[in-house]
Amino acid sequence: MNPNLKTMVLGALVFLALVRPASSISIDLVPAAVSSAVGDTFSVNVVVSGLVPQGSPRSEVGAFDLDLTFNSAAVSLVSVAFGVLLGNPGSGEALTSVVPGSGLVNFAEVSLLPSATLDALQPDTFTLATLSFQATAPGTSVLSLSRAVVGDGSGLALPVASLGAADVTASAPAIPEPRGFLLFVIGLATVGAFGARRRGVPS
């Protein structure tokens, strides 16, 4: 990752040390339960809720820095896709950072848009990012948000009341039942014998 980008992300979050009185927000993983076969890919959305409606005064999200833990023996991280309600990173409206590790991923975003623009863009509940994983072995994993720093468009911290988790169950790929396979073989043999008789070849 670009060191300058990481410095800018962390520098913007320094302002989060000042906490203003505000309604507490929640950050959840949706869906909260996932079943996947080994080898398949699945996704979870990181959803923020509890933002104060427009004009209350507004508590828009201007930056976030999150840690998510998982069981690396059962699942592996594939990608992190950021939403566009803090601005479009591809258009230079936001800075993003993803730092993967063993059983941990840190992902952060800082908006470069004015507070008024964020206020107009964001509803009181929306998706911050979507994380995709692959089930790598049979077993279970808890995807858990273990740390969260969230700030508004002015750089002031938004209190986080709760962090969500998701239960993942990875199962072995389905194997054809022996009885079904036997019936399939018998069917092939019957078709072959019938064809041989029609051609006059002893079966």
C-alpha positions in Angstrom: 0.0 0.0 0.0 1.2 3.5 -0.7 2.8 4.9 2.5 1.6 8.4 1.6 -2.0 7.2 1.3 -1.8 5.4 4.7 -0.4 8.6 6.3 -3.2 10.7 4.9 -5.8 8.2 6.1 -4.3 8.0 9.6 -3.7 11.8 9.7 -7.4 12.5 8.9 -8.4 10.1 11.7 -6.3 12.0 14.3 -9.1 14.5 14.5 -11.4 11.8 15.9 -9.9 12.3 19.3 -12.5 15.1 19.9 -15.9 13.6 20.6 -19.0 15.7 20.3 -22.3 14.8 21.9 -24.2 12.7 19.3 -26.4 9.7 19.0 -24.6 6.4 19.1 -24.3 4.5 15.8 -24.2 0.7 15.2 -22.1 -1.2 12.7 -23.4 -4.6 11.7 -22.5 -7.4 9.3 -25.3 -8.4 6.9 -26.2 -11.3 6.7 -25.5 -12.4 10.2 -25.3 -16.1 9.3 -23.8 -17.6 6.1 -23.6 -21.2 4.8 -21.1 -21.9 2.1 -19.6 -25.0 0.4 -15.8 -25.3 0.4 -14.5 -23.5 -2.7 -17.4 -21.1 -3.0 -17.3 -17.3 -2.5 -19.6 -15.4 -0.3 -20.0 -11.7 0.7 -21.0 -9.8 3.8 -22.0 -6.1 3.9 -20.7 -3.8 6.6 -23.7 -1.6 7.4 -23.8 1.5 9.6 -27.1 2.5 11.2 -28.4 5.0 13.7 -27.3 8.2 12.0 -29.3 11.2 12.9 -31.7 12.2 10.1 -31.0 15.3 8.0 -31.6 18.5 9.9 -31.5 17.1 13.5 -28.4 18.1 13.3 -27.0 15.6 10.9 -24.4 13.0 11.9 -23.0 12.0 8.5 -20.0 9.6 8.2 -16.9 11.3 6.9 -14.3 8.6 7.8 -14.0 5.1 9.2 -11.3 2.7 10.2 -12.4 -0.9 11.0 -10.8 -4.2 12.0 -12.5 -7.5 11.2 -11.2 -10.8 12.4 -12.0 -14.3 11.0 -10.9 -17.9 11.2 -8.2 -18.2 8.5 -8.3 -22.0 8.8 -11.9 -22.0 7.3 -12.1 -18.9 5.2 -9.8 -16.5 3.3 -10.3 -12.9 2.3 -10.9 -12.3 -1.4 -11.6 -8.6 -1.7 -12.9 -5.4 -0.1 -15.2 -3.2 -2.1 -16.1 0.3 -0.7 -19.4 2.0 -1.2 -19.8 5.4 -2.9 -21.7 7.3 -0.1 -18.4 8.7 1.2 -17.5 9.6 -2.3 -16.2 7.6 -5.3 -12.6 6.6 -4.6 -12.1 6.1 -8.4 -12.9 9.7 -9.0 -10.6 11.1 -6.2 -13.5 11.9 -3.9 -12.3 9.5 -1.1 -9.1 7.7 0.1 -9.2 4.1 0.9 -6.9 1.6 2.6 -7.0 -2.2 2.9 -4.4 -4.0 5.0 -4.9 -7.8 5.1 -3.3 -10.1 7.6 -3.6 -13.6 9.0 -7.2 -13.8 10.3 -7.5 -10.0 10.3 -8.2 -7.3 7.8 -8.1 -3.6 8.4 -10.0 -1.4 6.0 -10.5 2.4 6.1 -11.9 5.2 4.1 -11.7 9.0 4.4 -14.1 11.2 2.4 -12.8 14.3 0.7 -16.3 15.7 0.1 -17.8 18.6 2.1 -20.1 17.8 5.0 -23.1 19.3 3.2 -22.5 16.9 0.3 -22.2 13.9 2.6 -25.3 15.1 4.3 -27.3 15.0 1.0 -25.8 11.6 -0.1 -26.2 9.5 3.0 -29.4 7.9 4.4 -29.6 7.0 8.1 -28.6 3.4 7.2 -26.2 2.4 4.4 -23.4 0.0 3.4 -19.8 1.2 4.1 -18.1 -1.7 2.4 -18.6 -5.2 1.1 -16.2 -8.0 2.0 -15.9 -11.2 -0.1 -14.5 -14.4 1.3 -13.8 -17.9 0.0 -14.6 -21.0 2.1 -11.3 -23.0 2.1 -12.0 -25.9 4.5 -14.9 -27.4 6.4 -15.5 -25.7 9.7 -16.9 -22.6 11.2 -15.7 -19.0 11.5 -17.0 -15.9 13.3 -16.5 -12.8 11.2 -16.2 -10.1 14.0 -15.8 -6.4 13.9 -13.2 -6.0 16.6 -12.4 -2.3 16.4 -14.1 0.7 15.0 -13.2 4.4 14.7 -15.8 6.5 12.9 -15.9 10.3 12.3 -18.2 12.8 10.8 -17.6 15.2 7.9 -15.9 17.6 10.3 -13.4 15.1 11.7 -15.3 14.7 15.0 -15.8 11.2 16.4 -19.2 9.4 16.3 -19.8 7.1 19.3 -20.2 3.5 18.3 -22.7 1.7 20.5 -22.3 -1.8 19.0 -20.2 -3.9 16.6 -21.8 -6.8 14.7 -20.6 -10.3 13.8 -21.5 -13.0 11.4 -21.4 -16.8 11.8 -20.0 -18.7 8.8 -20.4 -22.5 8.3 -18.3 -24.0 5.5 -19.2 -27.5 4.4 -17.5 -30.1 2.2 -18.8 -30.2 -1.4 -21.6 -32.6 -2.0 -20.5 -36.1 -3.1 -22.9 -38.2 -5.2 -24.5 -40.9 -3.2 -23.2 -44.5 -4.0 -26.7 -45.7 -4.7 -27.3 -43.0 -7.3 -24.0 -43.7 -8.9 -24.7 -47.4 -9.1 -28.1 -46.8 -10.8 -26.3 -44.6 -13.3 -23.8 -47.3 -14.1 -26.6 -49.9 -14.5 -28.4 -47.6 -16.8 -25.4 -47.2 -19.0 -24.8 -51.0 -19.1 -28.5 -51.6 -20.1 -28.4 -49.0 -22.9 -25.1 -50.6 -24.2 -26.5 -54.1 -24.1 -29.7 -53.0 -25.9 -27.7 -51.3 -28.6 -25.5 -54.4 -29.1 -28.5 -56.7 -29.5 -30.0 -54.3 -32.2 -26.7 -54.6 -34.1 -26.7 -58.4 -33.7 -23.6 -58.4 -31.5 -23.6 -60.9 -28.6 -23.7 -59.0 -25.3 
